């Protein structure tokens, strides 16, 4: 009897030891991943609050060596950053609302079994995901539609997203047909069925694709480069960021610029406090923070989105 109790106690201690070892290793690995993930962003914040000339020396890690607000003042004293911020915010809101609504409407229509052209339309949409006309034909199409240097070029070409359409249609196909049939018996038309019955039931997928669309719209700059680069009032925040990145790269390769800034610093010029390195970090923070605020609110719907279609009844 004593031998069994001794063996049981020894086995329990071994189990506790390995459990504790697992938790320790797990904590170390996760802590390392958190540090690797967070450090680049934190370092960018530190550089954005550091004096420009001092930042040229490098070596900034977690905290600014010479703290200053001058980098952000230099950005916000120009009207370009405010105009670009307004363009990015408005295009993100409008594009998200219209794209989500139209994509969900299309997904509902092509999910109905009684719709005769359901399969042909679906095939055309799916094929468009794999076969693209290319950059030049797309540009010619946008030009023929008269959208060059127009604000609507940010909205109209992005109303329907095929990938999001497939996600929503799969979610709708998982709903019982009895909901729709009972509403039709009560005399509801298709639009009322969609708005009153289907849409409230697909809120998780709607939130998920809304996050997809919003992130893509906020981060987009290439459409500005192609279609509205000649009109500064329509430049998006990300396009301005890209322009600053290019300018900082060009200036950082020029020794003459570095020498001129050093001379300006020696003479006490305030303009020397701002350099391309710190401006790049500052505008990166400005462009990143808004989407970081929105993302955690909708993150839980990614789990729902990843499991759509995973369970069949």
N, C-alpha and C positions, 0 to 999 in steps of 0.2 A: 504493500500500500504506500509506504514511504517512497519507494522507488518511482511509482507512478506520479505521485505528487511532485517529486523532485524533477522528473522529466517534463512534466507539464509546466512547472515554474521556469525551467530552463528554456523551453520552447516559447513561452510567453515573453521572456526577456529578449530572446533572439528576434521575435516578431516586432517587439517594441523598438529594438535597436534598428532594424531594417526600415521600419516605418519612419522613425526619426531621421535616419540617413536619407531616405527618399525625400522627405519634406525639405531637408537642408539643401540637397542637390537641386531639387525643383525650385526652391527659392533663389538659389544662386543663379541658375540658368535664366529664370524669369527676370531677375534683377538686372542681369547682363543685357537681356533683350530690351528692357525698358531704357537702360542707359544708352545703348546704341541707337535706339529710336528717338529719344528725347534730346540727346546732346546736340545734334546738328541744328535743331530748331532753337534751342537755348543759346547756342553759340551765335546764331544769327541775330538774336535779340541783343546779346551783349555787344556785338559789333555795331548794331544800329544805334546804340546809345553811347558809342565811343567817339572820341575826337577823331576826325578824319585823318589828319597827318600822323597821329599816333597809331592809328590802325594800319598804316602802310608798313610799320615795323613788323606786323604779325605778332603771333604769340598770345592773342586774346583767346581765353578759354571760356570760363563760366561768368566772369564779371568784367565790366568795362574798366580799363585802366584809367582813362580820363573821361569821366561822365560828362555828357552834353546833350542838350535837346536840339542842337543846331541842325542835325540831319533832318529831323521831322519838320523843323521850321522851314528849311529850304524847300521841302516838298510842298508844304501846305501854303507857302506864300505865293506859289504859282497857281494860276487858274486851271492849268492842264490836269492836275491830279484830281481836282473836284469834278471837272467835266467828265473825265474818264471814269471816276467812281460812280457818277450818276448814270452813265451809259451802261456800265456793268450791272448795276443794281436793277435798273429798269428792264434791261434785256433778260436778266435772269428771272425776274418775277413774271414778265409777260410770256417768255418762252416756256417756263415751267407750267403755268396755268393752261395756256393754249395747247401745248404738246400733250400734257396729261389728259386733258378733256377729250381732244380729238383722237388720241391713241386709244383711250378707253371706249369711246363710241365705236370706232372701227373694230376693236376687239369684240365688242358685244354683237355687232352686226355679223361678223364672220364666224361667230360661235354658234349662231342659230342654225339648227339642222334643216329648217325649212327654207333657208336662203339658197336659191338655185345656183348662184354664181359664187358660192362660198369657196369651193376648191380652186377655180381658176384665179380668183383674186389672191388667195393665199399663196399659190404657187408663184405668181408674179412678185409678190412682196418678198417671199423667201429668196427667190433668185436674185433680187436686187441687193441682198446682203453679200452675195458672193461675186457678183459681176457688176463692176462699176464702169461707167463711160470714161472716166479719167478726169484729170484736173482741167484740161483745156475745154472739153465739151461742157463741163459743169460751169465754167466761167462764161462760155458763150451763151449758155441757157440763162444764167443770171442776167447777163447783159441784154439779151433779147426781151426778158421780162421787165427791163427798166429798173432793176434794183441796185445798180451800181451807185455808190455814194448815197444810198437811201437807208434810213434806219430800219425799214422793213426787211432788209436783207438778213438781219439777225433773227427774224421771227419766222417768215414764210418758209424758207427751205428746211426748217427744223421742226415743223409741226408734227410730222409722223416719224416715229422711230420704230423700225421693224423689230429690233430686239425687244424693246419694251412692249410692243404689240403682242409678241409671242408669249411673254410672261403673263400679261393680263388675260389673254385669251385662254391660256392654260388654267389660270385661276378660275375664270368664269365657267369653263367646262367642268370644273369640279363641284359646282353648285347644283343642287337638285333642280330638275326641270319643272317640278311642281310649283315652285315659286312663280315662274313666268306664266305657266298655264292657268293658275288660279287668278292671277292679275288680269289676264286676257278675258277670262270668264266674267270678271267684274266690269269689263268694258274699258280697261286702261289701254292706251296706245303704246307703241314701242318706246317713244321718248319718255313717257311717264314711268313705264316699267323700268327703264334704265336708271332714271334719276331717283325714283322712290324705292326701288327694291334692289337692283343689281349694284348700283354705285355704293350704297352704305355697306354692302357685304364684301366689297373688294377694297375696302380702305387700306388694309395692310399692303397689298400690291400697289395701290395708288401712291401711298407714301414712299414706297421703295423706288418706283420709277421716277417720282418727283425728285427724290434725292439724286438719282442718276442724272436727270436732265439739268437740275440746278448746278451740280458740280461741273458738268461739261460746259454749261453756258458761262459760268463764272470763270472757268479756266481757259476759255477759248480766246485765242488771239489771231489764229491764222486766217480766219474769215475777215477780220479787220484788215489784215495785211493785204489780202487779195482784193477786197471789194470797196473798202472805205479809207484806204491809206491816204488818199488825196484830200480827205476832209477831216481835219484835226478835231472838229467838234464831235465826230462820231467815233473817235478812238476809244477803245475799251481800256480798262485798267490793266489788263494783262498785256495788251499791246504796248502800253506805255512802259510797263515793266520790262518787256522784251527790248524796247528801244534803249532803256537805261542799261540793261545788261550788255548790249552791243557796244554802247558808248563807253561803258566802264572797261570792257575788254580792250577796246581800241586804245583808250587812254593809258591803261595799265601797261601796255606794250611800248609806250613812248617814254623814253628817258627824259626827253625835253620837258614833258608835262610834270614829271616828278621833280625835276630841278626847279621849274618855275614855281611850283607849289612850295618848295623849300625856301626859295627866295622870298616868296610872299609871306611865309610864316615868320621869317627873320625880320621882315619889315613891319610885322604886326597886323597884316591884313586879315580881316574876319573871314574873307572868302576862302582862306586856306584851311578853315576848320572842316570844310566839306570836301570829301573826295569820292570818286566813283565807287570805291569799296563800301563805304558806309551808306552811300545813297542806295546802292543795290540792296544792302541788307534791310534798310528802312522800308523801301517800297515792297520788298518781299513780305515783310511782316504785315504791312497795310493790306496787301492782297490776300494774305492767308487767314488772318484773324476772323473775318466775317464767316467764312465757310466752316471754320473750326467751331464757331458758336452754334451753327445750325446742325452740324453733323451729329453730335451726340443725341439730339432730340429724336432723330429718325433712325439711328443705328440699329435699334432692336428689330426694325422691319427687314433688315438684311437677312436675318435668320429665317423669317417667313419666306422671303424671296428665294433663298437657296433651297428651300424644301418644297417649292411649288412643283407639283407633278411628281413628287417622290413617293407619294402614297396613292395607291389606286384601290378603289372599292369595287 
